[in-house]
Amino acid sequence: MTNSATNSESSSAKQPLRLALVGMSGAGKTFWARRIAETGVMAISCDDRIEEKLALRLREGGYSGINGVAAWMGWPDSATYAEREAQYLAQEISTLDEILTELEGNPQQALVLDTTGSVIYAGNHLLHRLRKLMTVVYLAASDSEQQLLIERYLHDPKPVLWRGSFHAKAGETARDTVARCYPHLIAARRQSYAALAHATLPVGALRELPHTAAGFLAMLPQAFHPHGGGDRR
């Protein structure tokens, strides 16, 4: 075996575990990121970092927590929604840039990244860096699971960037409009998630797994199995 081949294999063996989980709110990104973090891999929640960046604005309105961010943004037909949607996206872009810069400066840093559902709006340059530095895994909900995502959002709202997909009808409540328009938002995002991802895992199949990092990692196609980066129990 040549020295170059030996060095290549050694380099491959040292590649850290780096997963970025993408998909709609309620698809299980946070749940699986926490399971993987239990093995010792560093986990970052983009929602948490965005909340920290918005902390002053949130405190001014008496809001806190991720649900507080959603309340601060308001329903998409509120007078302040468009401005706050833009503010949220600006902080999301800043957050993702900071995380990727940290990874670029530390090639051996393992990480599982719990992205927001709106990560696909971060811009092509950042998304190209994300794909270059991490294995992007799309947690894909089926058509039959779509109603569950809608119900989760209505009962436990998270920040959502509607990006023009919310169209109220006369006499319709905001909640009714959400229930009608959310499926269109999901459909509009599916193609973008799939194009960004290196691998797609069905939410239904993940639900049947043992709730362990090993079970999740075993679902990844062999080509994307990471090397090293923590104890994979």
C-alpha positions as CSV (number, residue, x, y, z in Angstrom):
1,M,0.0,0.0,0.0
2,T,1.4,3.4,-0.9
3,N,1.9,6.2,1.6
4,S,-0.7,8.3,-0.2
5,A,-3.3,5.6,0.0
6,T,-2.5,5.1,3.7
7,N,-2.8,8.8,4.4
8,S,-6.1,8.9,2.5
9,E,-7.6,6.1,4.5
10,S,-6.3,7.7,7.7
11,S,-7.9,11.1,6.8
12,S,-11.2,9.4,6.0
13,A,-11.2,7.5,9.3
14,K,-10.9,10.8,11.2
15,Q,-13.8,12.6,9.5
16,P,-16.1,13.8,12.3
17,L,-19.8,13.2,12.6
18,R,-21.5,16.2,11.1
19,L,-25.2,16.1,10.5
20,A,-27.6,18.9,9.7
21,L,-31.2,17.9,10.1
22,V,-33.7,19.7,7.9
23,G,-37.5,19.5,7.5
24,M,-40.8,21.1,8.6
25,S,-41.5,22.0,12.2
26,G,-42.7,18.9,14.0
27,A,-40.9,16.4,11.8
28,G,-38.6,15.3,14.6
29,K,-35.4,17.3,14.1
30,T,-35.0,18.4,17.7
31,F,-35.9,14.9,19.0
32,W,-33.2,13.2,16.9
33,A,-30.6,15.9,17.5
34,R,-31.0,15.3,21.2
35,R,-30.7,11.5,20.9
36,I,-27.5,12.0,18.9
37,A,-26.2,14.5,21.4
38,E,-26.6,11.9,24.2
39,T,-23.7,10.1,22.6
40,G,-21.4,13.0,23.3
41,V,-21.6,14.8,20.0
42,M,-22.1,18.5,20.3
43,A,-25.6,19.7,19.3
44,I,-26.7,23.2,18.3
45,S,-30.3,24.3,18.0
46,C,-30.6,27.2,15.5
47,D,-33.9,28.2,17.1
48,D,-32.1,28.7,20.5
49,R,-29.4,30.8,18.9
50,I,-31.9,32.9,17.0
51,E,-33.9,33.4,20.2
52,E,-30.7,34.7,21.9
53,K,-30.1,37.2,19.1
54,L,-33.7,38.4,19.4
55,A,-33.7,38.5,23.2
56,L,-33.8,42.3,23.5
57,R,-36.8,42.6,21.2
58,L,-38.5,39.7,22.9
59,R,-38.0,41.2,26.4
60,E,-39.5,44.5,25.3
61,G,-42.7,42.6,24.4
62,G,-42.6,40.3,27.4
63,Y,-41.9,37.2,25.4
64,S,-39.5,34.3,26.1
65,G,-38.7,30.9,24.7
66,I,-39.3,29.5,21.3
67,N,-43.1,29.8,21.7
68,G,-42.4,33.4,22.7
69,V,-40.6,34.0,19.4
70,A,-43.7,32.7,17.6
71,A,-46.0,34.9,19.6
72,W,-43.7,37.9,18.9
73,M,-43.8,37.2,15.2
74,G,-47.6,36.9,15.3
75,W,-50.0,35.5,12.8
76,P,-49.1,36.1,9.2
77,D,-52.0,38.6,8.7
78,S,-50.8,40.9,11.6
79,A,-49.6,44.4,10.9
80,T,-46.0,43.7,12.2
81,Y,-45.6,40.2,10.8
82,A,-43.7,41.0,7.5
83,E,-41.2,43.2,9.4
84,R,-40.6,40.6,12.1
85,E,-40.4,37.8,9.6
86,A,-37.5,39.7,7.9
87,Q,-35.8,40.3,11.3
88,Y,-36.1,36.7,12.1
89,L,-34.6,35.6,8.8
90,A,-31.7,38.1,9.2
91,Q,-30.8,36.5,12.5
92,E,-31.2,33.0,11.1
93,I,-28.7,33.9,8.3
94,S,-26.3,35.3,10.8
95,T,-26.7,32.2,13.1
96,L,-26.0,29.8,10.2
97,D,-23.0,31.8,9.0
98,E,-21.5,31.8,12.5
99,I,-22.0,28.1,12.9
100,L,-20.4,27.3,9.6
101,T,-17.5,29.6,10.2
102,E,-16.9,27.7,13.5
103,L,-16.8,24.4,11.6
104,E,-14.5,25.8,8.9
105,G,-12.1,26.9,11.7
106,N,-12.2,23.5,13.4
107,P,-12.2,20.6,10.8
108,Q,-12.4,17.9,13.5
109,Q,-15.4,19.4,15.3
110,A,-18.3,16.9,15.4
111,L,-21.8,18.4,15.3
112,V,-25.4,17.7,14.9
113,L,-27.3,20.8,13.8
114,D,-31.0,21.2,14.5
115,T,-32.0,23.6,11.8
116,T,-35.2,25.6,11.5
117,G,-37.8,24.8,8.9
118,S,-36.9,28.0,7.1
119,V,-33.2,27.2,6.6
120,I,-33.9,26.8,2.9
121,Y,-34.3,30.6,2.7
122,A,-30.8,31.4,4.0
123,G,-29.5,31.9,0.5
124,N,-27.5,29.8,-2.0
125,H,-24.1,30.7,-0.7
126,L,-24.8,29.6,2.8
127,L,-26.6,26.5,1.7
128,H,-23.7,25.5,-0.5
129,R,-21.4,25.9,2.5
130,L,-23.8,23.8,4.6
131,R,-23.7,21.0,2.1
132,K,-20.0,21.2,1.8
133,L,-19.3,21.0,5.6
134,M,-22.1,18.7,6.8
135,T,-24.2,15.8,5.7
136,V,-27.7,17.2,5.3
137,V,-30.5,14.9,6.3
138,Y,-34.1,15.7,5.3
139,L,-36.8,14.3,7.7
140,A,-39.6,13.9,5.2
141,A,-43.3,13.8,6.3
142,S,-45.6,11.9,4.0
143,D,-48.9,13.2,2.8
144,S,-50.7,11.2,5.4
145,E,-48.6,12.8,8.2
146,Q,-49.2,16.3,6.9
147,Q,-52.3,16.8,9.1
148,L,-50.3,15.9,12.2
149,L,-47.8,18.7,11.4
150,I,-50.6,21.2,11.0
151,E,-52.2,20.2,14.3
152,R,-48.8,20.4,16.1
153,Y,-48.3,23.9,14.7
154,L,-51.8,25.1,15.7
155,H,-51.5,23.7,19.2
156,D,-47.8,24.5,19.8
157,P,-46.8,27.3,17.4
158,K,-43.2,27.6,16.4
159,P,-41.8,30.5,14.4
160,V,-42.7,30.0,10.7
161,L,-41.7,32.1,7.7
162,W,-44.6,32.0,5.4
163,R,-42.9,33.8,2.5
164,G,-46.2,34.8,0.9
165,S,-47.9,31.4,1.3
166,F,-50.6,32.8,3.7
167,H,-53.7,34.1,1.9
168,A,-56.7,34.9,4.1
169,K,-60.2,34.7,2.8
170,A,-63.0,37.0,3.8
171,G,-64.6,35.9,7.1
172,E,-61.9,33.3,7.8
173,T,-60.1,33.2,11.1
174,A,-56.3,33.2,11.2
175,R,-56.3,29.6,12.5
176,D,-58.6,28.5,9.7
177,T,-56.3,30.2,7.1
178,V,-53.3,28.4,8.6
179,A,-55.1,25.1,8.4
180,R,-55.9,25.8,4.7
181,C,-52.6,27.3,3.7
182,Y,-50.1,25.2,5.7
183,P,-50.3,22.2,3.3
184,H,-49.3,24.6,0.4
185,L,-46.3,25.8,2.5
186,I,-45.3,22.2,3.0
187,A,-45.6,21.4,-0.6
188,A,-43.6,24.5,-1.6
189,R,-40.8,23.5,0.7
190,R,-40.5,19.8,-0.1
191,Q,-38.6,20.3,-3.3
192,S,-36.2,22.7,-1.6
193,Y,-35.5,20.3,1.3
194,A,-34.9,17.4,-1.0
195,A,-32.6,19.4,-3.2
196,L,-30.5,20.5,-0.2
197,A,-30.3,17.1,1.4
198,H,-27.7,14.4,0.9
199,A,-30.1,11.8,2.3
200,T,-33.9,11.7,2.9
201,L,-35.4,9.7,5.8
202,P,-39.2,9.2,6.1
203,V,-40.6,10.4,9.3
204,G,-42.9,7.4,9.5
205,A,-39.9,5.0,9.3
206,L,-38.0,6.9,12.0
207,R,-41.0,6.7,14.3
208,E,-40.8,2.9,14.2
209,L,-37.1,2.9,15.2
210,P,-35.7,2.4,18.7
211,H,-35.2,6.0,20.0
212,T,-31.4,5.9,19.9
213,A,-28.7,7.5,17.9
214,A,-27.6,4.2,16.6
215,G,-31.0,3.5,15.1
216,F,-31.1,6.9,13.4
217,L,-27.5,6.5,12.0
218,A,-28.3,3.0,10.7
219,M,-31.0,4.6,8.5
220,L,-28.5,6.7,6.6
221,P,-27.4,5.3,3.3
222,Q,-24.0,3.7,3.6
223,A,-22.3,6.3,1.5
224,F,-23.1,9.0,4.1
225,H,-22.2,7.0,7.2
226,P,-19.8,9.3,9.1
227,H,-16.6,8.1,10.7
228,G,-15.8,9.0,14.3
229,G,-17.3,12.0,16.0
230,G,-18.4,10.4,19.2
231,D,-19.6,7.2,20.8
232,R,-22.5,5.9,18.7
233,R,-24.4,3.8,21.1
